[in-house]
């Protein structure tokens, strides 16, 4: 998940607003970011609920 988040930051870093991000490169960066967000959501479903609500991080 962290790798996907880092890639989203990379893909969106050079744009001054969301419209330019959406329209750039025939939406290549936008679509890549959307797919990464979907992957993050899918991976999030696999995390144990106990871990999600835990306040203790090792």
Secondary structure, 3 states (H helix, E strand, C coil): CHHHHHHHHHHHCCCCCHHHHHHHHHHHHHHHHHHHHHHHHHHHHCCCHHHHHCCCCC
